[in-house]
């Protein structure tokens, strides 16, 4: 089982750092899954227990100049590691003007991701700062716990408004209530609502557009045949939504939300080579 990788391109390094910063804001610990072509950051709190789930997928070729990986076995050519993303985020903060960053899986006393940051130097020799990030190797028998979450048939899928706008609205609403209702329809309309004994506030968005989802047989999940004006709604913990909006540094080119009425809000942020899915379960 071996893993080593290297980033030289500064734009790729800064982009990778932003993705890691986002993960660190959303999860205290997560699972890093390494395959030949992709990296995945996975948080699978049990949605049944009210926890959020996250699935972030990166194509390694768009970030790394070198990437070598040998999995636990020839027929299972993958590695699963548990780590605290904040530690990786901190290590990459020292690499803002780095000439190169090398990441290697080591096991001197215990498993670690060794991050070696080569910094520019006035002399001919370079300065290298190393960080050892503790990891736990997840055995193969537990890998099934970290499969991509199944997206249930949604009632409505809608593009989100500008995330900065949404963030400032949700931050103001958070001062008034612990819960927020998101409702949307297939006519591109979405409402953010809070209701308490004292106050009721609704923000309306229109003309957002609905993604053209289509499955193999040409139908559009449970949204097919649905009344275009009919609102699907989900009531969620406002702090969990705020965490996503404040934490995201992916700067997505597309952001959308799939709503399964009264069950789950499934957010997808897409930026060329990165996709981030975030699942927030509904509250009764």
C-alpha positions as CSV (number, residue, x, y, z in Angstrom):
1,X,0.0,0.0,0.0
2,X,1.7,3.2,-1.2
3,X,0.7,6.7,-2.1
4,X,2.8,9.7,-3.1
5,X,1.7,12.8,-5.0
6,X,3.2,16.2,-6.0
7,X,1.7,19.5,-7.0
8,X,3.9,22.1,-8.7
9,X,1.5,24.4,-10.4
10,X,0.6,27.2,-8.0
11,X,-3.0,27.7,-9.4
12,X,-3.7,24.0,-8.9
13,X,-2.2,24.2,-5.4
14,X,-4.4,27.1,-4.4
15,X,-7.5,25.5,-5.9
16,X,-6.7,22.3,-4.0
17,X,-6.2,24.3,-0.8
18,X,-9.7,25.9,-1.2
19,X,-11.3,22.5,-1.6
20,X,-9.6,21.3,1.6
21,X,-10.6,24.4,3.5
22,X,-14.2,23.8,2.5
23,X,-14.0,20.2,3.7
24,X,-12.4,21.3,7.0
25,X,-15.3,23.7,7.5
26,X,-17.9,20.9,6.9
27,X,-16.4,18.0,8.8
28,X,-14.2,17.5,11.9
29,X,-13.1,14.1,10.7
30,X,-13.7,12.5,7.3
31,X,-12.6,9.7,5.1
32,X,-10.1,10.2,2.2
33,X,-10.6,7.5,-0.5
34,X,-7.7,7.3,-3.0
35,X,-8.1,5.6,-6.3
36,X,-5.9,5.7,-9.5
37,X,-7.9,8.6,-11.0
38,X,-9.8,10.2,-8.2
39,X,-9.7,11.5,-4.6
40,X,-12.9,11.4,-2.5
41,X,-13.6,13.2,0.8
42,X,-16.5,11.4,2.5
43,X,-18.5,12.2,5.6
44,X,-21.2,9.7,6.3
45,X,-22.9,10.6,9.5
46,X,-26.0,8.5,9.7
47,X,-28.8,10.6,8.1
48,X,-31.2,8.6,10.2
49,X,-29.6,10.0,13.3
50,X,-30.0,13.6,12.0
51,X,-26.4,13.8,10.7
52,X,-25.3,15.4,7.5
53,X,-23.5,13.5,4.7
54,X,-20.9,14.8,2.3
55,X,-19.3,13.4,-0.8
56,X,-16.6,15.5,-2.5
57,X,-15.0,14.1,-5.7
58,X,-11.8,15.4,-7.4
59,X,-10.0,14.2,-10.6
60,X,-6.4,13.9,-9.5
61,X,-5.1,14.7,-13.0
62,X,-6.5,18.3,-12.7
63,X,-4.5,19.0,-9.5
64,X,-1.4,16.8,-9.3
65,X,1.7,16.8,-11.5
66,X,2.7,13.4,-10.1
67,X,0.3,10.8,-8.6
68,X,1.3,7.3,-7.7
69,X,-1.0,5.0,-5.8
70,X,-0.9,1.2,-5.0
71,X,-4.0,0.1,-3.1
72,X,-4.3,-2.6,-0.5
73,X,-4.5,-5.4,-3.2
74,X,-4.4,-5.7,-6.9
75,X,-8.1,-6.5,-7.1
76,X,-8.9,-3.7,-4.6
77,X,-6.6,-0.9,-5.9
78,X,-7.8,1.7,-3.4
79,X,-6.8,3.2,0.0
80,X,-9.2,4.5,2.6
81,X,-7.8,6.8,5.3
82,X,-9.6,8.6,8.2
83,X,-8.2,12.0,9.0
84,X,-9.0,15.5,10.4
85,X,-9.2,17.8,7.3
86,X,-8.3,20.8,9.5
87,X,-4.8,19.3,9.9
88,X,-4.4,19.1,6.1
89,X,-5.8,22.6,5.7
90,X,-3.3,24.0,8.2
91,X,-0.4,22.3,6.4
92,X,-1.5,23.8,3.1
93,X,-1.7,27.3,4.6
94,X,2.1,27.3,4.7
95,X,2.2,26.5,1.0
96,X,0.7,29.6,-0.5
97,X,3.8,30.6,-2.5
98,X,5.4,27.1,-2.5
99,X,7.6,25.9,-5.4
100,X,6.1,22.4,-4.8
101,X,4.1,20.3,-2.4
102,X,4.7,16.6,-1.9
103,X,2.2,14.3,-0.1
104,X,3.2,10.8,0.9
105,X,1.7,8.1,3.0
106,X,4.2,7.0,5.6
107,X,4.2,4.6,8.6
108,X,7.2,5.2,10.8
109,X,5.6,4.9,14.2
110,X,2.0,5.1,13.1
111,X,0.3,5.9,9.7
112,X,0.7,9.5,8.6
113,X,0.3,11.7,5.5
114,X,3.6,13.5,5.3
115,X,3.1,16.9,3.6
116,X,6.5,18.4,2.5
117,X,6.2,22.1,1.4
118,X,9.2,23.4,-0.7
119,X,9.4,27.1,-0.2
120,X,11.3,29.6,-2.3
121,X,14.7,30.6,-0.9
122,X,17.2,33.4,-1.6
123,X,20.0,30.9,-1.5
124,X,20.5,28.0,-3.9
125,X,19.2,25.5,-1.4
126,X,15.5,25.3,-0.8
127,X,13.6,25.4,2.5
128,X,11.3,22.5,3.2
129,X,8.6,22.5,5.8
130,X,7.2,19.1,6.7
131,X,3.9,18.3,8.4
132,X,3.0,14.8,9.6
133,X,-0.8,14.4,9.6
134,X,-2.0,11.4,11.6
135,X,-4.3,9.1,9.7
136,X,-6.1,5.8,10.4
137,X,-6.1,3.2,7.7
138,X,-9.7,1.9,7.3
139,X,-9.7,-1.9,6.7
140,X,-11.4,-3.4,3.6
141,X,-14.3,-4.9,5.5
142,X,-15.5,-1.4,6.4
143,X,-15.3,0.1,2.9
144,X,-18.9,-0.4,2.1
145,X,-19.8,2.1,4.8
146,X,-18.2,4.8,2.6
147,X,-20.0,4.2,-0.7
148,X,-21.5,7.2,-2.6
149,X,-24.8,8.1,-1.0
150,X,-27.8,7.0,-3.0
151,X,-29.8,10.0,-4.1
152,X,-33.5,9.3,-3.4
153,X,-36.0,10.2,-6.1
154,X,-36.5,13.9,-5.6
155,X,-39.7,15.9,-6.0
156,X,-38.0,19.1,-7.2
157,X,-34.6,20.0,-8.5
158,X,-33.7,23.7,-8.7
159,X,-30.7,25.9,-9.4
160,X,-29.7,27.9,-6.3
161,X,-29.5,31.7,-6.3
162,X,-26.1,33.4,-6.0
163,X,-24.6,31.7,-2.9
164,X,-23.4,35.0,-1.4
165,X,-26.9,36.4,-1.5
166,X,-28.3,33.2,0.0
167,X,-25.6,33.2,2.7
168,X,-26.4,36.7,3.9
169,X,-30.2,35.9,4.0
170,X,-29.6,32.7,6.0
171,X,-27.2,34.4,8.4
172,X,-29.9,37.0,9.2
173,X,-32.6,34.4,9.5
174,X,-30.4,32.3,11.9
175,X,-30.7,35.1,14.5
176,X,-34.4,34.5,14.5
177,X,-34.8,30.8,14.3
178,X,-33.0,27.5,14.6
179,X,-34.9,26.0,11.6
180,X,-35.5,27.0,8.0
181,X,-38.0,25.8,5.4
182,X,-36.8,25.5,1.8
183,X,-39.5,25.2,-0.7
184,X,-39.3,25.1,-4.5
185,X,-41.2,24.1,-7.6
186,X,-40.6,23.2,-11.2
187,X,-41.2,26.7,-12.4
188,X,-37.9,27.9,-11.0
189,X,-39.3,29.4,-7.8
190,X,-37.8,29.0,-4.4
191,X,-38.7,30.3,-1.0
192,X,-36.6,30.4,2.2
193,X,-38.9,30.7,5.2
194,X,-38.7,30.9,9.0
195,X,-41.6,30.8,11.3
196,X,-41.6,31.4,15.1
197,X,-44.3,32.3,17.6
198,X,-43.2,35.9,17.2
199,X,-42.2,36.4,13.6
200,X,-42.6,34.9,10.1
201,X,-40.2,35.8,7.3
202,X,-40.1,34.6,3.7
203,X,-37.6,35.4,1.0
204,X,-38.8,34.7,-2.6
205,X,-36.6,33.8,-5.6
206,X,-37.9,33.3,-9.1
207,X,-36.6,32.5,-12.5
208,X,-33.9,30.3,-11.0
209,X,-34.4,27.5,-13.5
210,X,-34.6,23.7,-13.1
211,X,-31.9,21.3,-14.1
212,X,-32.8,19.0,-17.0
213,X,-32.4,15.7,-15.1
214,X,-33.1,12.7,-17.2
215,X,-32.5,9.0,-16.4
216,X,-31.9,6.3,-19.0
217,X,-35.5,5.6,-19.7
218,X,-36.1,9.3,-20.2
219,X,-38.2,10.0,-17.1
220,X,-37.3,12.7,-14.6
221,X,-37.4,10.9,-11.2
222,X,-40.6,11.5,-9.2
223,X,-40.7,15.1,-10.6
224,X,-42.1,13.7,-13.8
225,X,-45.8,14.6,-14.2
226,X,-45.6,16.9,-11.2
227,X,-47.7,20.1,-11.2
228,X,-45.1,22.8,-12.1
229,X,-46.5,25.3,-9.5
230,X,-46.7,22.7,-6.7
231,X,-44.1,23.4,-3.9
232,X,-41.9,20.7,-2.4
233,X,-40.7,21.6,1.0
234,X,-38.1,20.5,3.6
235,X,-37.5,21.8,7.1
236,X,-33.9,21.6,8.1
237,X,-31.4,22.8,10.8
238,X,-30.5,26.3,9.7
239,X,-27.0,26.0,11.2
240,X,-26.2,23.1,8.9
241,X,-27.2,25.1,5.9
242,X,-25.2,28.1,7.1
243,X,-22.2,25.9,7.6
244,X,-22.3,24.9,3.9
245,X,-22.8,28.4,2.7
246,X,-20.2,30.0,4.9
247,X,-17.7,27.1,4.5
248,X,-17.8,26.6,0.7
249,X,-14.7,28.0,-1.1
250,X,-15.3,25.9,-4.2
251,X,-16.8,28.9,-6.0
252,X,-19.1,26.7,-8.0
253,X,-20.0,27.4,-11.6
254,X,-23.3,25.5,-10.9
255,X,-25.1,25.0,-7.6
256,X,-28.4,23.2,-7.2
257,X,-30.7,21.7,-4.6
258,X,-32.8,18.5,-4.9
259,X,-35.7,18.3,-2.5
260,X,-37.3,15.1,-1.3
261,X,-40.4,16.5,0.5
262,X,-40.2,16.3,4.2
263,X,-37.1,14.0,4.0
264,X,-33.9,15.5,2.7
265,X,-32.3,18.5,1.0
266,X,-29.5,17.4,-1.3
267,X,-27.1,20.2,-2.4
268,X,-24.7,19.8,-5.3
269,X,-21.9,22.3,-6.0
270,X,-20.0,21.9,-9.3
271,X,-16.8,23.5,-10.4
272,X,-15.1,22.0,-13.5
273,X,-13.0,19.3,-11.8
274,X,-14.7,19.2,-8.4
275,X,-18.1,18.1,-7.3
276,X,-19.4,18.5,-3.7
277,X,-22.6,16.9,-2.6
278,X,-24.0,17.7,0.8
279,X,-27.1,16.0,2.3
280,X,-29.1,17.6,5.1
281,X,-31.9,15.5,6.6
282,X,-35.3,17.0,7.3
283,X,-36.6,17.7,10.8
284,X,-40.1,16.7,11.9
